[in-house]
Amino acid sequence: MGGAGGRALRLFPFAFGKRSGLRAPRLGGAAPAPGSRCPAGWRREAGGGRREAGGRRGARGARTAQRWDFSAREESGAGARPRRGSADSGAAGAGGGGGGEAAGTQEAGESRSRPASMGRLAPRPLLLALLWLAVCRGRVVRVPTGSLVRVVGTELVIPCNVSDYDGPSEQNFDWSFSSSGSSFVELASTWEAGFAAQLYRERLQRGEIVLRRTANDAVELHIKNVQPSDEGHYKCSTPSTDATVQGNYEDTVQVKVLADALRVGAAAPPAPGLSLRLGEPFELRCAASTASPLHTHLALLWELQRGAARRSVLALTHEGRFRPGPGYEQRYRAGDVRLDTVGGDGYRLAVARALASDQGSYRCVVSEWIGEQGSWQEIQEKAVEVATVLIQPTVLRAAVARSVSVAEGKELDLTCNITTDRVDDVRPEVTWYFGRSPDSTLTGSPVLARLDRDSLVHSSPHVALSHVDARSYHLLVRDVSKENSGYYFCHVALWAPGHNRSWYKVAEARSAPASVDVTWLEPDYQVYLNASKVPEFSDDLTELECRIVDMKSSEASVRFTVSWYYRVNRRSDDVVASELLAVMSGDWTLKYGDRSKQRAQDGDFIFSKEHTDTFSFRIQRTTEEDRGNYYCVVSAWTRQRNDSWVKSKDVFSKPVTIFWASEDSVLVVKARQPKPFFAAGNTFEMTCKVSSKNIKSPRYSVLITAEKPVGDLSSPNETKYIISLDQDSVVKLENWTDASRVDGVVLEKVQEDEFRYRMYQTQVSDAGLYRCMVTAWSPVRGSLWREAATSLSNPIEIDFQTAGPIFNASVHSDTPSVIRGDLIRLFCIITVEGAALDPDDMAFDVSWFAVHSFGLDKAPVLLSSLDRKGIVTTAERDQKSELSLERVSVLEFLLQVHSSEDQDFGNYYCSVTPWVKSPTGSWQKEAEIYSKPIFVTVKMDVLNAFKYPLLIGVGLSTVIGLLSCLIGYCSSHWCCKKEVQETRRERRRLMSMEMD
């Protein structure tokens, strides 16, 4: 490859699919248009077109000559049809060499029977044949169009494929070669190993000629190290596997072999290395020329190799266009990377400023192209190593003093010294940064001052940046304060001028951080915490005062704030974390902790500043959870230049313990009855004496309760609230429902700890156990009260010993089981045992209840009631049935349920409250009595339930049946009647046999 390295070229079928469907006949065959199909009457009788497995090699090299024969055939309704015959070269239809469907005897017979002039192709049938070939469809074999041009020593690759064929998917291919294009010599085959001629077998064995299958219908012919003797015509043919032979079975391409006339080399002997600095320009040259007899074009490409990776820098295509490589587009447009021609064969790569990415080995790659029929072929490529470029980094260092101490209010002066090896026209850019830690980054650190490459300073009013000499830059910070303590470092960047007045960065460096400590006088003071008010009980007031004492200096630029903390008392030595109650910032903003936030919003915790040196903390209502240690922290804040405040010192006070002995509150109530025996109608009196312990300033509220028997079968004793008196001595009737004795109960406060209850005109129904329920209250925040304890006194019993009558109640019904809609009659019968009473001296309150379930598991429902004055009250119900309640006799009451429903079933019972007239003329209410329940069932009347549905069904079925009969009769009489006309039949007598 001329010492410069060559590249094997491979031709891909780029022209496939662009060729015309109709080609000039080659060896008797014509290329059909893709997608067409030949008529069924056109057959190709292939004497050599179809090869069998064992009969082909008898006539190697003798390809079948094909012809078209248009002879007239006598067929019904058809004219002359063309028929394609075949004859072997030298002998028509020879036995072993044909291997196909030879037309031996039949063809000879037909040739003798037709005139000699029929052996030629008539002009009109030939035109018809060409017309049919233009639209027919069949096998198509393709090789590259035009001629292929290769250079001696390169590799030749010729692809061949077949399409529109029948038979198996994998097709076989035969390659032949002819130097003149007339007689072809077998070259290679995919079907038979011994297909090649003796001339090419050695090259096949050495691997110089290789036939590679790329698909079932495509192969490639590879010829390595092409020589001038390989110039000629190459033919690709395929054996037929089609049921009907049609299309073309071979295609030919011409190959031209040129001498190696391309010369590529470096313009100067390659140097071992070109050492440059960042930003410096460099040039590389390459010489390339060609002496090819054909009109060829050269393309040149500059490549950069770094390690195993190669990248394209800039290329000049064979069409004369410049094409920058990936990553070089911007530099090419800016003019930093150029490709120029020098003389007749020189090519120069010029880089205006070198970057770190430009380091590596550069080589010049030249390719030779030839154009034919509007397309381009790369026929040769060579490369040469030009130079190796080494980019030396720019030395740049920045240094600042490591540790500096300055007094508060003074000036801070720092110097950044720069060291570099660049002496050309470079401009520095210096930036000062400040950070709280030595490992601060540039992005997270604030910028103090910056001097750009145009010597413009950007800084704040308190910071100045000056340029002392060529390599020193001073930072001056005026009136430093504590917030200026930290780490300072400078960042330096060197900029060099570039193309078109642009600038590019050649180096940058950062100095080590300089530690700056600003010393100042801290305010000297002490903190003392005192408990001005200490609680003795829960809910007492607690007040703490935090005072600043022994303050040595009081400057106007210093202010004090306080923080309050709470810590739980622990007897053990366990460390307990403190909880923040409140903290005050430098701008007097007060923030609450989680423990005190809600109580501070409720006004229970109050934080205040009484004087400039005193802070107070008040707990309006101290609870047991507030017991513990309290301490305060006083912080000193210093004013800064920007009028902000920075905390400078914290001083802790000694803790103060808030604690009191917690004992359980004790409340004792004793009840007594001054008159133990009394009769009905007298006054009942009960006094309650209260004593308490461990309760601060107690006040008492009293509630009188009465425990009476309910009288229900399953209910326990019921406790009722009668009257109450609160801690402010306000009396209230609770559940006293006797309207006739509204003023019959009195509760009064005799002493601070003694209460008296009176009940006038007692009745028998007042019997029961009476108690005093006392609640002790402690004052909270003056007018508010907190419940401290509650206690219940011993019971005082009211029991009337009388020999009066005994009343009983029972329920009776003549109809416990009824049909739905019938009347339910229930009698509540009262019986009197003991002394006989006048009916005028007795009265009753009667109420009826029902439990609509099979058991007594549901709550009873009040149905109706009749009081002793004869007033009837009926409850609202969802049922449609109606109720009536009446007094039948002195001791009988009747409940009637009219038009009963299914929901009226269940247990029914009555409650009776007797009223007896005393000898004094007053009515005494007796205890309420209840009867035993009676179960009532409501049944459904089956006959009445189905009577109307049956009558309706029978009526409807009768009407539908009659209607269907009427419709059938009418349709058969009028709609479907047909008149049948009978033909009159003649009556003829049979003729006797004798007359016949």
JOFEN-V537872 format. One record per helix or strand. SS is the DSSP state (H for helix, E for strand). FROM is the first residue (numbers start at 1). TO is the last residue. Records with the same first field share a line. If there is no record, write none. Layout:
SS=FROM-TO, FROM-TO
This chain:
E=6-6, 26-26, 29-29, 44-44, 65-69, 75-75, 78-78, 83-87, 139-143, 147-151, 156-163, 174-178, 185-189, 209-215, 218-223, 232-237, 247-247, 250-258, 262-266, 274-277, 282-290, 296-306, 309-316, 322-324, 337-342, 346-351, 360-372, 375-392, 396-399, 403-407, 412-420, 426-435, 446-451, 457-459, 463-469, 472-477, 486-497, 503-510, 514-519, 526-533, 542-549, 558-567, 579-584, 590-592, 605-611, 614-619, 628-639, 645-652, 656-658, 666-672, 684-693, 699-708, 718-725, 731-733, 745-751, 754-759, 768-780, 784-792, 796-798, 806-812, 817-819, 824-833, 842-851, 861-866, 872-874, 882-887, 892-898, 906-917, 923-930, 934-939
H=57-59, 95-98, 104-113, 116-119, 123-135, 193-195, 198-206, 228-230, 329-334, 356-358, 482-484, 499-501, 597-601, 624-626, 739-744, 764-766, 839-841, 902-904, 942-975
